[in-house]
Amino acid sequence: MGRAIRHIVRKEFIQLFRDRRMLIPVFLAPVIQLILFGYAANLDVRHIALAAVDLDRTTDSRALVSAFQESGYFDVTLSLSSPKEVDDPLRTGKIQAALIIGEDFGRRIGRGERAPVQVIIDGADANSATIIQNYVALIVAKFGTGLIARAGIFKEGTLNFFEPRIWYNPELKSSAWMVPGVFTLILLLTTLILTSMAITREREMGTIEQLIVSPIRPVELILGKTIPFVIIGLCDIFVVLAAAKVVFNVPVRGSFAFLIGSSLIFILTTLSLGLLISTVSRTQGQAMMLAMFFMMPAMLLSSVFSSIENMPRIIQYITYLNPLRYFSEIVRGTLLKGIGLRILWPEVAALLVFGVVTIVISSFRFKKYLE
Amino acid sequence: MSGRIRPLVRKEFTHIRRDPRSLFLAIGMPVILLVLFGYAITMDIRNVAVGIIDLDRSTLSRDLAARVRGSDYFDLVYISDDYSQAERSLDEGRVKVVLVIPDGLARDAEKNVVLPPIQLLVDGSNNNVALIALGHISRLIQDYALDVISDRMNRGAALQGTRLPSVDPEIRIWYNPELRSTNFIVPGLIAVIMMIVTTLLTALTISREWENGTMEQLIAGPVRPYEIVIGKLVPYFVLGIAQVVLVVAAGTLLFKVPFTGSWLCLFTASAVFLFSGLCIGLLLSIVAKSQQLAFMLSALTTMLPSFILSGFVFPISSMPKPVQLLTYLVPARYFLYTLRGLFLKSYGFGLLWPEIISLAVFGGLVFLACLRKLKLRLD
């Protein structure tokens, strides 16, 4: 049995890399993608172009404008003399927000009253708008505390109402969250695409008949077909993790062995899913479409692009069918939080169940297909 | 010329018809994906799970807990007086933020008027969620603290009559007043999905002919490269237009995303975009000898790049400069900008022509590359 498998494994490797260019998408592309997307996938909003409309022109109003500028989030790029002028630059995207300070701003503050200011934000990019809104509130709140302190009623430093401590990612680096996510996506793409066409191709070319008439048993054929991709997948895991560590300095706080072990379970799942697609498709075109049909939802319904807790209930239930959901939980937990099996066992168990079920179904399909 | 292209087009249509499963997937996939993702993806961050460790157990601390519970942004998961619960719940991911109300809160408020700082433990692993949660919670605490202080001041004799100045931001959101993220997500999704699907449509066409050996027959005939390329493009262009109509209809009817721009502009931009997407697929198909490599290449060049580099969720202006330059090579970038402008900001040709021209130039260049590569192969 061992010899037959060895031969198929060798054949698969020869076939896959006969076209040397295949080495590029299989080994080089994952690393390039991780680096590129690790830098690009960033939800921070910086350098928000802000127009200031200061109708008050007092020390207080000027102090508020410079509080925005000094926050590091806003660039005051435009100074306008009337609120009406805001319309045009906002629509064309020259500015993303406008700060309008009314005429009696300074006077109201002097009298110890509430002084309203207006902030207009371009909502077309709803996500950036939410974040900008948040920055505005933080800056204005800080400015307000400064006013109270200036009034001299309280001692310096006593107006410190809260004391935040950020865990797991103290500098709030975007890459700490995104790079592990991108790692899971790349692993999914590479492994699933490779296998989804593996058997359909043999069928389209008629070479599957030769395999059927040869004395190789179905189990050997399945193993022979999967082992090369497991090896490739493992190489990818190491290469991409190394890139994450070297380029982005993503911490590995948990057990490395645990991480590799669960990655292995994950790629076994995706590989057998690919084989399943490969056995149910008649042409390579169909296999490609089916693979896309699985990959796109898997990618978008994991927590890489948006958080699952904010999705509608029904869709949250659907995400339980997504192996990527569990895997990204495991990868981020291990890397950032340093937690292991003790806390992550439900995710590992779910992944394991998912893997075993797909392996059983796909080998069953495959066996039936060969007979 | 058109006499020779027509049979090629007809042949390609026959191929498409003969495989109804692929045809169904090709037409149905964009709509199904749009519906699924349109509902699923929201960038709103609400219901952030919060835990409270109340070491003070006073009316004052219970008042703070009540404010957290009443807030739209937070979901109060537990209140406890056991500090060890904080670490456990953060590790397990049950909560994202823990408020630790210190012992002596009520006493300090009574005696010194000001409050001791409240400790916030924030799970920073998702920096975006952490930052937004931190913003909401700090505003909530500040409001609470100022209310407590003014309340004490009004009652205490010493500072009676002093009023605290404050700045009240009144925030207005234009173009998308309810900040519905569907208005933002759906036009973006249309661009991203169409990018991926159009490239896939043509990605296998020529590599399949190479694999099956039918390319030789084409070469032996009197057809020229440009006739083959156009013959391959036309049927999928028709298919692509059908897809665009379907997804735009789904976007406006199902998700009620207002369409405020010019329809003519939408049509022009879609046509130019489809052309460049299909040409990319075709080029990959010509370059790759096998269908497997063609699929691999098209997935690499379209899937993640159009999600991550197009400005779909990650703002391009925040990317490092070299990466920003790379985004100009992603056609989805131009189409996405066009669609958002058309849907939300009633843009027309006046503002969108640079995007449309860029797409056209891009498509033209890829088209020329297709011709060149195909000619080299034929020799």
Interface residues (C-beta under 8 A of the other chain):
Chain A: D19 R21 M22 P25 V26 A29 Q33 L36 F37 Y39 A40 A41 N42 L43 D44 V45 R46 H47 L64 L90 R91 T92 R108 I109 G110 R111 G112 E113 R114 A115 P116 V117 Q118 V119 I120 I121 D122 G123 A124 D125 A126 N127 S128 A129 T130 I131 Q133 N134 Y135 V136 A137 L138 V140 A141 F143 G144 T145 L147 I148 A151 I153 F154 T158 L159 N160 F161 F162 E163 P164 R165 I166 W167 Y168 N169 P170 L172 K173 S174 A176 W177 V182 L185 I186 L189 I193 L194 S196 M197 R201 E204 M205 R282 T283 Q284 G285 Q286 M288 M289 L290 A291 M292 F293 M295 M296 P297 M299 L300 L301 F305 S306 S307 E309 N310 M311 P312 I315 E329 R332 G333 L336 K337 I339 I343
Chain B: D19 R21 S22 L25 A26 M29 L33 L36 F37 Y39 A40 I41 T42 M43 D44 I45 R46 N47 A49 L90 D91 E92 G93 N112 V113 V114 L115 P117 I118 Q119 L120 L121 V122 D123 G124 S125 N126 N127 N128 V129 A130 L131 I132 L134 G135 H136 I137 S138 R139 I141 Q142 A145 L146 L159 T162 R163 L164 P165 S166 V167 D168 P169 E170 I171 R172 I173 W174 Y175 N176 P177 L179 R180 S181 N183 F184 I185 I193 I196 L200 A203 L204 R208 E211 N212 A288 K289 S290 Q291 Q292 L293 F295 M296 L297 A299 L300 M303 L304 F307 I308 L309 V313 F314 P315 S317 S318 M319 P320 V323 L326 T327 R340 L344 K345 L351
